Amino acid sequence: MAIKIILLVAFFAVMIGVGIYCRKSATDVNGFVLGGRSVGPWLTAFAYGTSYFSAVIFVGYAGQFGWKFGVASTWIGLGNAFIGSLLAWVILGRRTRVMTQHLNSATMPQFFGSRFDSNALKLATSLIIFVFLIPYTASLYNGLSRLFEMAFNVDYTVCIVVMALLTAIYVIAGGYMATAINDFIQGIVMLVGIVAIIYSVLKIHGGFSGSLAALAEVSDPTASTVPGVFASFFGPDPAGLAGVILLTSLGTWGLPQMVQKFYSIKSEQSIHTGTIISTVFAIIVAGGCYFLGGFGRIFNVDVASKGYDEIIPTMLSNLSPLIIGVTLILVLSASMSTLSSLVLTSSSTLTLDFIVPLSKKKDEKKTLIIIRAFILVFIVISAVIAVIQYKNKITFIAQLMGLSWGALAGSFLAPFLYSLYWKKVTKAACAVSFIWGSGIMIANMFFGSHFPAIIQSPVNCGAFAMLASLVIVPVVSLITKKPEKKFVDDIFSCYDRKVTVPVSEALEEK
């Protein structure tokens, strides 16, 4: 117990210390929300990765999908690395940074509002973000509480209050820069922690070979009649596995808290370096989490009565106090980094896109006070929902996250992606995508049992919403009123501006 408490106190002290240190960089809106658009590659890459992977992944998704797909769930982590990180940086990174700076947009609602010259789209984006980030945030508390109850036997409500309070302190004090620096520290903890945990858990059954052999002996007629299917390359349900990979990998391209990381990139070199760092981080952390979860069935968890969220805590319950302490810090790091990103995104969006436009006079100090106030409001609301959700056993972590990701990615991914590359995207197509993505996920939440079997789960429905929007946006754009040519040409002119580069990057023309 002493080891666990010392680790936690040291962790909390560092997080708060960083928040206080970064107050000097959070004196105006640009500095508080974007870090002055001067964040280097390591901080940006780690901020991206730690915002991506939270307790939802480690406890909820790794447990549930590891149980369903066996060791094949590792493909989800690899998909997160190569689609959700590598391709996202390559395809979105540079263009997002250039166009958002050209449009002077600090949030995704501001981007859509300026890109389509529509205040209605800006307000709609703000509303969708605020509503659907709340269940995602609530799911973060849930995952963390399971491990704290296992390690300390602490009441769930106490876990929520402590985590919410500490996150509020350093985000309100230091803004984006405090979040980015803490994300870097938390990312290091996650990298070291996941390797130590995997080694310790597999060692229980004789290492990797012994654990894989034990997993091959597991049978579940309700999942598959094929012998050793949970230790196989694609598991018992390849189609279901593909749906999870799509939602958790491609879905990040439309999440405002992820995309906004590209707004603050410092330079071209930062993009190259950040791409590599972010991908390697995702391979280790996401790949490791799902790989670990794939062995859940050899620990004899009573999923029928306790649920999927008990799988990972059960796997860790008999480890040494030091490893359990490391696990707590890892999951706390993952959760707080994602929580800080979510509350900063939601509060800045609500303030800059809802509150400030109502005021005729712009006041930087007043705007900062409002952003900080909404950070506190957002944390309180999500914490209350987390307690209610847990006490009433409404749903699993993965379902909450699937609802949130599905609605946000289904609404924003297609219009955001096409808007960076295609001049002919229309305002109407963007609006239809918003209605489609949020509408189908709300319908799934209330009437999911009436949906076709393949999209009854929030995860599969979210993947479907996202893929369908990639078709909906270009089709609607082709049949609706085209944007004014001069207006769009002016927006895309930001890509034509000439810059000089070293000869090592481009040969001289004779």
C-alpha positions in Angstrom: 0.0 0.0 0.0 2.9 2.4 0.8 4.4 1.8 -2.6 1.1 2.6 -4.3 0.5 5.7 -2.3 4.0 7.1 -2.9 3.7 6.6 -6.6 0.3 8.3 -6.7 1.4 11.3 -4.6 4.5 11.8 -6.8 2.4 11.6 -9.9 -0.1 14.1 -8.7 2.6 16.5 -7.5 4.3 16.5 -11.0 0.9 17.1 -12.8 0.0 20.0 -10.6 3.6 21.4 -10.7 3.5 21.4 -14.6 0.1 23.2 -14.5 1.5 26.0 -12.3 4.7 26.3 -14.4 2.7 26.7 -17.6 0.6 29.6 -16.4 2.8 32.1 -18.2 2.0 30.5 -21.6 -1.8 30.7 -20.9 -2.3 34.4 -20.6 -4.3 34.8 -23.9 -6.8 32.7 -25.8 -4.3 31.5 -28.5 -1.8 30.4 -25.8 -4.4 28.8 -23.6 -6.2 26.8 -26.4 -3.4 26.1 -28.9 -0.1 26.8 -27.0 0.6 29.6 -29.4 0.8 27.2 -32.4 4.4 26.5 -31.4 4.3 23.0 -29.9 7.2 20.8 -31.0 7.0 17.3 -32.5 7.6 15.3 -29.3 4.9 17.1 -27.3 2.4 17.0 -30.2 3.0 13.3 -30.9 2.6 12.3 -27.3 -0.4 14.6 -26.9 -2.0 12.9 -29.9 -1.2 9.4 -28.6 -2.2 9.9 -25.0 -5.5 11.6 -26.0 -6.1 8.6 -28.2 -5.6 5.9 -25.6 -7.3 6.0 -22.2 -8.7 3.8 -19.5 -11.5 3.1 -22.0 -9.0 1.3 -24.2 -7.0 -0.4 -21.4 -10.0 -1.5 -19.3 -13.0 -1.4 -21.6 -12.0 -2.2 -25.1 -9.0 -4.4 -24.4 -11.1 -6.5 -22.0 -14.2 -6.8 -24.1 -12.6 -7.3 -27.5 -9.8 -9.4 -26.2 -12.5 -11.7 -24.8 -14.4 -11.7 -28.1 -11.6 -12.1 -30.5 -8.7 -13.6 -28.5 -5.1 -12.7 -29.4 -6.4 -11.5 -32.8 -7.6 -8.4 -31.0 -3.9 -7.2 -31.4 -5.0 -6.2 -35.0 -7.1 -3.5 -33.4 -4.0 -1.9 -31.8 -2.0 -2.2 -35.1 -4.9 -0.6 -37.0 -4.9 2.3 -34.4 -1.1 2.7 -35.1 -1.1 2.6 -38.9 -4.5 4.0 -39.8 -5.4 6.1 -36.7 -1.9 7.5 -36.2 0.4 7.1 -39.3 -2.1 7.9 -42.0 -3.8 10.5 -39.9 -0.6 12.5 -39.6 0.3 12.0 -43.3 -3.1 12.9 -44.7 -4.4 15.4 -42.2 -1.5 16.9 -40.4 0.0 19.4 -42.8 -3.2 20.5 -44.5 -5.0 20.9 -41.2 -2.2 23.1 -39.8 -2.1 25.3 -42.9 -5.8 25.8 -43.5 -6.8 26.3 -39.9 -4.1 29.0 -39.6 -5.2 30.6 -42.8 -8.8 30.6 -41.6 -7.7 31.8 -38.1 -9.7 28.9 -36.5 -8.8 27.6 -33.1 -11.6 25.0 -32.9 -13.4 22.6 -35.2 -16.6 24.6 -35.2 -14.6 27.7 -36.2 -13.1 25.7 -39.0 -16.5 24.6 -40.4 -18.0 28.1 -39.9 -15.2 29.8 -41.8 -14.7 27.0 -44.4 -18.4 27.2 -45.4 -19.1 30.8 -44.3 -21.9 29.4 -42.1 -22.6 30.4 -38.5 -25.3 27.7 -38.4 -22.7 25.0 -39.1 -20.4 26.4 -36.5 -23.2 26.3 -33.8 -24.3 22.8 -34.9 -20.7 21.6 -34.6 -20.4 23.1 -31.1 -23.6 21.5 -30.0 -22.6 18.0 -31.3 -19.2 18.2 -29.7 -20.5 19.3 -26.3 -23.3 16.6 -26.2 -21.3 13.6 -27.4 -18.0 14.3 -25.6 -19.8 14.0 -22.3 -20.5 10.2 -22.5 -16.9 9.6 -23.6 -15.6 11.6 -20.6 -17.9 9.6 -18.3 -16.5 6.4 -19.6 -13.0 7.5 -18.6 -13.9 7.7 -14.9 -15.6 4.3 -15.1 -12.5 2.5 -16.3 -10.2 4.1 -13.8 -12.5 3.4 -10.9 -12.4 -0.4 -11.5 -8.7 -0.5 -11.0 -8.7 1.8 -7.9 -11.3 -0.3 -6.3 -9.2 -3.4 -7.0 -6.0 -1.8 -5.6 -7.2 0.3 -2.7 -10.8 -0.8 -2.1 -11.8 2.9 -2.5 -15.3 4.0 -3.2 -16.0 4.8 -6.8 -17.2 8.3 -6.1 -13.9 9.2 -4.3 -11.9 8.1 -7.4 -14.0 10.3 -9.6 -13.7 13.4 -7.3 -9.9 13.0 -7.0 -9.3 12.5 -10.7 -11.7 15.4 -11.7 -10.2 17.8 -9.2 -6.6 17.2 -10.2 -7.3 17.4 -13.9 -9.2 20.6 -13.4 -6.3 22.2 -11.5 -3.6 21.7 -14.1 -5.8 22.3 -17.2 -7.3 25.5 -15.7 -3.9 26.8 -14.6 -1.8 26.0 -17.7 -4.1 25.3 -20.6 -2.9 23.5 -23.7 0.8 23.7 -22.9 0.3 22.2 -19.4 -1.8 19.5 -21.1 0.9 18.8 -23.7 3.8 18.6 -21.2 1.8 16.4 -18.9 0.8 14.2 -21.8 4.5 13.7 -22.6 5.2 12.7 -19.0 2.1 10.5 -18.9 3.1 9.0 -22.3 6.5 7.9 -21.0 4.7 6.2 -18.0 2.3 4.4 -20.4 5.2 3.1 -22.6 7.2 1.7 -19.7 4.1 0.5 -17.9 2.5 -1.5 -20.6 5.7 -3.5 -21.3 6.1 -4.3 -17.6 2.5 -5.3 -17.2 2.5 -7.6 -20.3 5.6 -9.3 -19.1 4.2 -9.8 -15.6 0.8 -11.1 -16.7 2.1 -13.6 -19.3 4.7 -14.9 -16.8 1.8 -16.2 -14.7 1.1 -18.9 -17.3 4.7 -19.6 -18.4 5.4 -16.6 -20.6 4.1 -16.0 -24.1 4.3 -19.6 -25.4 2.6 -21.0 -22.2 -0.1 -18.4 -22.3 -0.8 -18.9 -26.0 -1.0 -22.7 -25.4 -3.4 -22.2 -22.6 -5.5 -19.8 -24.7 -5.6 -22.5 -27.5 -7.2 -24.9 -25.1 -10.1 -22.5 -24.4 -13.4 -23.3 -26.1 -16.7 -21.4 -26.3 -19.4 -22.9 -28.5 -21.4 -19.6 -28.4 -18.5 -17.9 -30.2 -17.1 -20.6 -32.4 -16.8 -24.4 -32.7 -13.3 -24.2 -34.2 -10.7 -25.6 -31.8 -8.1 -23.1 -30.6 -9.9 -20.2 -32.4 -9.0 -17.6 -29.7 -5.3 -18.2 -30.3 -5.7 -17.9 -34.1 -4.6 -15.2 -36.5 -8.1 -13.6 -37.1 -10.1 -15.0 -34.2 -13.7 -16.3 -34.2 -15.3 -13.2 -35.8 -13.2 -11.5 -38.5 -16.1 -9.3 -39.7 -16.7 -8.0 -36.2 -13.0 -7.5 -35.7 -12.8 -5.3 -38.9 -15.7 -3.1 -37.6 -13.8 -2.4 -34.4 -10.6 -1.6 -36.3 -12.5 0.8 -38.5 -14.2 2.7 -35.8 -11.2 2.9 -33.4 -8.7 3.7 -36.2 -10.3 5.7 -39.0 -12.8 7.3 -36.5 -10.0 9.4 -34.9 -9.8 11.4 -38.1 -13.1 13.0 -37.2 -12.7 13.5 -33.4 -12.2 17.2 -32.5 -9.9 16.5 -29.6 -7.6 14.6 -31.9 -7.7 16.8 -35.0 -7.1 19.9 -32.9 -3.6 18.6 -32.1 -2.6 19.3 -35.7 -3.6 23.0 -35.2 -0.7 23.6 -32.9 2.1 22.0 -34.9 5.2 24.2 -34.9 6.9 23.4 -38.2 7.3 21.0 -41.2 10.0 19.1 -39.4 7.6 18.7 -36.5 5.2 16.9 -38.8 7.8 14.4 -40.0 9.1 13.7 -36.5 5.7 13.6 -34.9 4.4 11.1 -37.5 7.1 8.6 -36.5 6.9 9.1 -32.8 3.1 8.9 -32.8 3.1 5.7 -34.8 5.7 4.0 -32.6 3.8 5.1 -29.5 0.6 3.6 -30.8 2.2 0.3 -31.8 3.5 -0.2 -28.2 0.6 1.2 -26.2 -2.4 0.2 -28.3 -0.9 -3.0 -29.6 0.2 -3.9 -26.1 -3.2 -3.2 -24.6 -5.2 -5.3 -27.0 -2.5 -8.0 -27.0 -2.8 -8.2 -23.2 -6.6 -8.3 -23.4 -6.5 -11.2 -25.8 -5.4 -13.5 -23.0 -8.4 -12.6 -20.7 -10.1 -16.0 -21.2 -7.3 -17.9 -19.4 -8.0 -16.0 -16.2 -11.5 -17.5 -15.7 -13.5 -14.2 -15.3 -17.2 -14.6 -14.7 -18.2 -12.2 -17.5 -21.9 -13.1 -17.3 -22.3 -11.7 -13.8 -19.4 -9.2 -13.6 -19.2 -7.8 -17.1 -16.3 -7.2 -19.5 -15.0 -4.3 -17.5 -13.8 -6.8 -14.8 -11.5 -8.7 -17.1 -8.4 -6.6 -17.0 -8.6 -5.8 -13.2 -8.9 -9.6 -12.6 -5.9 -10.3 -14.8 -3.9 -7.8 -12.7 -5.2 -8.5 -9.2 -2.5 -11.1 -8.2 0.5 -9.2 -9.5 3.1 -7.6 -7.1 2.3 -4.3 -5.4 4.9 -2.5 -7.5 3.4 -3.7 -10.8 -0.1 -2.9 -9.6 1.2 0.6 -8.6 2.7 1.0 -12.1 -0.6 -0.1 -13.6 -2.5 2.5 -11.6 -0.2 5.2 -12.7 -0.4 4.0 -16.3 -4.2 4.0 -16.4 -4.3 7.3 -14.4 -2.0 8.8 -17.0 -4.0 7.5 -19.9 -7.3 8.7 -18.4 -6.2 12.1 -17.2 -4.4 12.9 -20.5 -7.6 12.1 -22.5 -9.8 13.9 -20.0 -7.7 17.0 -20.1 -7.9 17.0 -23.9 -11.7 16.5 -23.9 -12.5 19.2 -21.4 -10.2 21.7 -23.1 -11.7 21.0 -26.5 -15.3 21.1 -25.2 -14.9 24.3 -23.1 -13.0 26.2 -25.7 -15.5 25.2 -28.3 -18.5 26.3 -26.2 -16.9 29.6 -25.2 -15.4 30.7 -28.6 -18.3 29.5 -30.7 -21.3 30.0 -28.5 -20.6 32.6 -25.8 -18.2 35.0 -27.4 -20.3 35.6 -30.6 -23.1 36.8 -28.4 -20.9 39.6 -27.0 -20.3 42.7 -29.2 -17.0 43.5 -27.5 -14.1 41.0 -27.5 -12.3 40.8 -24.2 -9.4 38.3 -24.0 -9.3 38.2 -20.2 -13.1 37.7 -19.9 -12.9 35.0 -22.6 -10.2 33.1 -20.7 -12.3 33.3 -17.5 -15.3 31.8 -19.3 -13.2 29.0 -20.9 -11.8 28.1 -17.5 -15.3 28.2 -15.9 -16.7 25.8 -18.6 -13.8 23.4 -18.0 -15.0 23.1 -14.4 -18.6 22.8 -15.5 -17.8 20.1 -18.1 -15.8 18.1 -15.6 -18.6 18.2 -13.0 -21.3 17.2 -15.5 -19.4 14.2 -16.8 -18.5 13.2 -13.3 -22.1 13.2 -12.2 -23.1 11.2 -15.3 -20.3 8.7 -14.5 -21.6 8.1 -11.0 -25.2 7.7 -12.2 -24.1 5.4 -15.0 -22.2 3.2 -12.6 -24.7 3.1 -9.8 -27.5 2.1 -12.2 -25.4 -0.2 -14.3 -26.7 1.4 -17.5 -24.1 0.3 -20.0 -20.5 -0.9 -20.5 -17.5 1.4 -21.1 -17.1 0.3 -24.7 -20.7 1.1 -25.5 -20.4 4.6 -24.1 -17.2 5.2 -26.1 -18.8 3.6 -29.2 -21.7 6.0 -29.0 -19.5 9.0 -28.7 -17.0 8.0 -31.3 -19.7 6.9 -33.7 -21.6 10.2 -33.5 -18.5 12.5 -33.7 -16.7 10.5 -36.5 -20.0 9.9 -38.4 -20.7 13.6 -38.3 -17.3 15.2 -38.8 -14.9 12.8 -40.5 -16.1 13.0 -44.1 -16.8 16.8 -44.3 -13.5 17.6 -42.5 -11.4 15.3 -44.7 -13.1 16.4 -48.0 -12.9 20.1 -47.0 -9.1 19.9 -46.8 -8.7 18.5 -50.3 -11.9 19.2 -52.4 -13.2 22.6 -53.4 -16.6 21.3 -54.3 -17.8 20.2 -50.9 -21.1 22.1 -50.1 -22.6 23.5 -47.0 -25.6 21.2 -47.5 -23.4 18.1 -47.6 -21.8 19.1 -44.4 -25.2 19.6 -42.7 -26.5 16.3 -44.0 -23.4 14.5 -42.6 -24.0 16.1 -39.2 -27.6 15.0 -39.1 -26.7 11.5 -40.3 -23.9 10.8 -37.9 -25.5 12.1 -34.7 -29.0 10.9 -35.8 -28.2 7.3 -36.4 -26.2 7.0 -33.2 -29.1 8.5 -31.1 -31.5 6.1 -32.9 -29.1 3.2 -32.1 -29.0 4.2 -28.4 -32.8 4.0 -28.1 -33.8 1.6 -30.8 -30.7 -0.5 -31.4 -32.5 -3.8 -30.9 -34.6 -3.0 -34.1 -31.5 -2.4 -36.2 -30.1 -5.1 -38.5 -28.0 -7.5 -36.4 -24.7 -6.4 -37.8 -25.1 -2.8 -36.6 -27.0 -3.3 -33.4 -23.9 -2.6 -31.3 -22.8 1.0 -30.9 -19.3 0.1 -32.2 -20.5 -1.5 -35.4 -23.1 1.2 -35.9 -20.5 3.9 -35.4 -18.3 2.2 -38.1 -21.2 2.1 -40.5 -22.1 5.8 -39.8 -18.6 6.8 -40.6 -18.2 4.8 -43.8 -21.6 5.9 -45.0 -20.8 9.6 -44.5 -17.7 9.2 -46.8 -20.3 8.4 -49.5 -23.0 10.8 -48.4 -20.8 14.0 -48.5 -19.6 13.7 -52.1 -23.0 12.6 -53.4 -24.9 15.4 -51.7 -22.1 17.9 -52.8 -22.7 16.9 -56.5 -26.4 17.6 -56.4 -26.6 20.7 -54.2 -25.7 24.3 -54.8 -21.9 24.8 -55.3 -19.9 27.2 -53.2 -18.8 30.5 -54.7 -15.7 29.9 -56.8 -13.8 33.1 -55.6 -14.6 32.3 -51.9 -13.2 28.7 -52.2 -10.2 29.7 -54.3 -9.2 32.2 -51.6 -9.4 29.5 -48.9 -7.3 27.0 -51.0 -4.8 29.7 -51.9 -3.1 28.9 -48.5 -1.7 25.7 -50.1 -0.2 27.7 -53.0 2.0 30.0 -51.0 5.7 29.4 -51.8 8.2 28.4 -49.1 11.9 27.7 -49.3 13.4 24.4 -48.2 16.9 23.0 -47.8 18.4 21.3 -50.9 18.4 18.0 -48.9 14.6 18.1 -49.2 14.2 19.3 -52.8 16.7 19.5 -55.7 17.5 22.7 -57.4 15.8 23.4 -60.7 18.2 24.3 -63.6 
